[in-house]
């Protein structure tokens, strides 16, 4: 069972943020062999979606309102622990992220910079490709947008 929390920067303890950075580095830097500047100065503006199992951080995403990062609201740094994959946790995380974003900023267009191989995963949540693939930190990405719908 996953316990979900959504926190502002002011609500995140130093120890919890250390866990966030550790999970992001484990996946985005080490697993994907992609050295990049994860600490980008944007975390203080974000809402942080955190999924815990037995007290351990196993899923994370950060949310931005319209104009905070992109013109539209956005979801980024979507990550699940390698030890908890294959259990549908990524789908739970995206559902929680979309719901949390809409609770905070209302139903609005959502922008993501998706790794290209995850296009179909995000399409299942209503995200649609917007443009051609591009390289971000030497990994193929694409811009995807999700328009609000009455069902969401």
N, C-alpha and C positions, 0 to 999 in steps of 0.2 A: 504494500500500500504506500503510495506516494503522498507526502504532506506538502502542500504548496503554500508558498508565502510570496507576497509582492512587497518590496521595500523601496523606499527612497534612499538616496545616498546617506542622508542623516540617520536613517534607521539601521544601516549596516554597520555591524561591529568590525573592528580591525581584524579579528580572527575569522569572521565570516568572509570578509573581502579577500583575505589570504586564501581561503578555500576556493573562492570564485577564480582568482588568478591562477591557482594551482590547476584547477580543472581546465580552464581555457588553455593554459600552456601545455598540459598533458596531451590535449587533442590537437589544437591548432598549430603548435610549434613542434612538439616531439613526434606525435603520431603522423601528422601530415608533412613532417620534415619541411617546415616553412618558417624560417626565422623572419619575424616581422615585429613591429612595435605595437604590442597589444595594449600597453598602458598609453592610451592616446588622448587623455584629458577629457574624454566624453562621459566617463562613468558618473561624475557628479550630476550631470543633467538627466541621467536615465532613471527609469523605473526598472527594478531588477526582479525578475521572476525566478524563484528558487524552488527546486524540487528536492525534497529530502526523503531518504529511506533509512530508517533506524538511526536518525541523527546525522547521516552522511549526505553531503551535497552530491546529487547524482544527475541533476539537470539544471540548466540555466539559460536564460535569454535576457537581453536588455531591450527596453522599449524607449522610444522617443516620440514626443508630440510633433505635430506639424511645425516645420520650421526650425526644430532643434538640431536636426542632423541633415535631413533632406527636406524638400518642399512639403512632402507628405509625412504623415506619421510613419514610423518604421520599427522593424524588429530586426535585431542583429545579435551576433555572438551566440547563436543557437547551438547548444552543445549538450550532449549526454555522455555520461561516463562510459568508457569502453567496457567496464565490467557489468553494465546494465543494459546492453544493447540486445535487440532481438525480442524485446518484451513489449513493444509498442510505446515506449517511453517518449520517443521523439514526437509521436502523434499527440500524446497527452500534453507534452510541453507546448507544442504549437497551438493547440486548442486553448490552453491556459493563457498563453501569451496574447492571442487574439482577443479573448474575453477580457483580460486585464486591460489591454490597450483601449478597447471600446468602453469599458467602465470608466476609465480615467479621462479619455478625450472624446468619447462619443463615437458613433459609427462614422468612419472616415476612410478615405483611401489609405492603404498601407503599402509601403515600399520595402522591398527586401533586395539585398545584393546576394543572390543565391549562388552557391557553388553549382556549376553547370550540371554535374551529374545528379543533383537533387531536384532538377526541374519538375519531374513527375511527382515527387513527394510533395512539393509545395503546391503544385497544381491541384492536388486533392483538397486543398484548403481554399481554393478559389483564386490563387495567384496565377497571373498570366504574364508570359514573356513580354517584355517591352524593349525591343532592340536586339542587337547582335551580342554575341559573347565578347567578353573582354578579359584581359589578364589583370588580376589583383593579387599581388604577392606571388606571382608566377603560377597561380591557380586559375583555370577558366571559371569565370563568373558570368552571370547575366542579371540584368535588372528585371524584377518581376513586380507587378502591381496587383493589389486586390481591392476591388470596389466593394463598398459596403452592400450588404443584401439584407432584406427583411428577415431572412432565416438566421442570420449570424447573431 
